[in-house]
């Protein structure tokens, strides 16, 4: 009896393990492909609206950009809760390892990628030319604003003018551009 139960258990495992092959082959809904995003006017409009999202990040216009500027310009004098990270700005001795500065850098560059995607893919959307031009104008404005802030804060910076489409070293780590080169864009 135990021998038959054992064989029945193995047979059930084989059936159940082989029956779920289609169930496991799902397309992830959270990762959109660029061709899907820019397949309609409504989706492109949503992408343009989403490109503004980086501006409200706490690490960008939401708080840190204004705070860093005010501390560096000594508009705020010795805030009561200024920790060592903020003291670097007050004392004009900001270290490259400063977490606020790294988060600000990353947050600003997080706004560049959506703008580059809109500039690259919006012209292919089947829509009125004036609407496509509006999409492009907004994306160029946002990218310009991000690069303006990066140049003001960091000087020479990497200038990404096309969407990053892979994790290849050549596409991610590019040489710095000079301030005049950035302003030409």
C-alpha positions in Angstrom: 0.0 0.0 0.0 2.8 2.4 0.9 4.5 1.5 -2.4 1.4 2.5 -4.4 1.0 5.7 -2.4 4.6 6.6 -3.2 4.1 6.0 -7.0 0.9 8.0 -6.9 2.6 10.9 -5.2 5.4 10.9 -7.8 2.8 10.7 -10.6 0.9 13.6 -9.2 4.1 15.7 -8.9 5.0 15.0 -12.5 1.5 16.0 -13.7 1.3 19.2 -11.6 4.8 20.3 -12.4 4.4 19.8 -16.1 0.9 21.3 -16.3 1.9 24.8 -15.3 4.2 25.7 -18.2 1.7 28.1 -19.8 0.9 29.6 -16.5 4.5 30.7 -15.9 4.9 32.3 -19.3 3.5 35.7 -18.6 4.5 39.0 -20.2 5.3 41.4 -17.4 2.9 44.4 -17.3 5.2 46.6 -15.3 7.8 46.9 -18.1 6.5 48.8 -21.0 8.3 48.7 -24.4 9.0 52.0 -26.0 7.0 51.0 -29.1 3.9 50.4 -26.9 4.3 53.7 -25.0 4.6 55.8 -28.2 1.9 53.8 -30.1 -0.9 56.3 -29.6 -1.5 60.0 -28.9 -2.9 59.2 -25.5 0.1 57.1 -24.5 2.5 59.8 -25.8 0.6 62.5 -23.8 0.9 60.3 -20.7 4.7 60.0 -21.3 5.0 63.7 -21.6 3.1 64.3 -18.4 5.2 61.6 -16.7 8.4 63.4 -17.8 7.5 66.2 -15.4 7.5 63.7 -12.4 11.2 64.0 -11.8 10.8 67.7 -11.0 8.7 67.0 -7.8 11.2 64.5 -6.4 12.4 65.3 -2.9 16.0 65.1 -4.2 15.3 67.7 -6.9 12.9 70.7 -6.9 10.8 69.0 -4.2 13.4 70.0 -1.6 17.1 69.4 -2.1 17.9 71.8 -5.0 16.4 74.8 -3.2 18.0 73.8 0.1 21.5 73.2 -1.3 21.3 76.5 -3.2 20.2 78.4 -0.1 22.8 76.8 2.2 25.6 77.4 -0.4 24.5 81.0 -0.8 24.4 81.4 3.0 20.7 82.4 2.8 20.2 80.0 5.7 22.6 80.5 8.5 23.4 77.5 10.7 20.1 75.7 10.7 19.4 74.0 14.0 19.1 70.5 12.5 22.0 70.8 10.1 23.9 67.5 10.1 27.4 67.0 8.8 26.1 66.5 5.2 24.4 69.9 5.2 27.4 71.5 7.1 29.5 70.8 4.0 27.4 73.2 2.0 27.4 75.8 4.7 31.2 75.6 5.0 31.7 75.4 1.2 33.6 72.2 1.6 31.4 69.7 -0.2 33.0 66.3 -0.6 32.4 64.1 -3.6 30.9 61.4 -1.3 28.1 63.8 -0.1 24.9 61.8 -0.3 22.7 64.9 -1.0 24.8 65.8 -4.0 24.8 62.2 -5.3 21.0 62.0 -4.9 20.6 65.3 -6.6 22.8 64.2 -9.5 20.9 61.0 -10.0 17.5 62.6 -9.7 18.3 65.2 -12.3 19.6 62.6 -14.7 16.5 60.5 -14.1 14.6 63.3 -15.7 16.8 63.4 -18.8 16.0 59.8 -20.0 12.2 60.4 -20.4 12.8 63.6 -22.3 15.2 61.9 -24.6 12.7 59.1 -25.3 10.0 61.6 -26.2 12.4 63.5 -28.5 13.4 60.2 -30.2 10.0 58.5 -30.5 7.3 61.2 -30.5 7.9 62.1 -34.2 6.7 58.6 -35.2 3.3 59.1 -33.5 0.4 59.4 -35.9 -0.9 62.8 -34.8 -1.4 66.3 -35.8 1.9 68.0 -36.5 1.1 70.8 -34.0 0.5 68.2 -31.3 3.8 66.4 -32.0 5.6 69.7 -32.0 4.2 70.5 -28.6 5.4 67.1 -27.3 8.8 67.8 -28.7 8.9 71.3 -27.3 8.0 70.2 -23.8 10.6 67.4 -23.9 13.3 69.8 -25.2 12.4 72.3 -22.5 12.6 69.6 -19.7 15.9 68.3 -21.0 17.3 71.8 -21.3 16.2 72.6 -17.7 17.8 69.5 -16.4 21.1 70.2 -18.1 21.0 73.8 -17.0 20.8 72.7 -13.4 23.5 70.1 -13.9 25.9 72.6 -15.4 25.2 75.2 -12.7 25.9 72.6 -10.0 28.6 70.4 -11.5 30.3 72.2 -14.4 31.3 69.8 -17.2 28.9 66.8 -17.3 28.0 63.8 -19.5 25.6 65.0 -22.2 23.1 62.3 -23.2 21.1 63.3 -26.3 19.6 59.9 -27.2 17.8 57.4 -25.0 19.9 54.8 -23.2 18.7 51.5 -24.7 21.2 49.0 -23.2 23.6 48.6 -20.3 26.6 48.6 -22.5 29.5 50.5 -21.0 29.9 52.7 -24.1 26.3 53.9 -23.8 26.3 54.6 -20.1 29.7 56.0 -19.3 30.4 58.7 -21.8 32.9 61.5 -21.6 32.1 64.8 -20.0 31.0 67.7 -22.3 32.1 71.2 -21.7 29.7 73.9 -20.5 29.5 75.6 -23.9 28.8 72.2 -25.5 25.9 71.6 -23.1 24.5 75.1 -23.7 24.6 74.6 -27.5 21.9 71.9 -27.0 
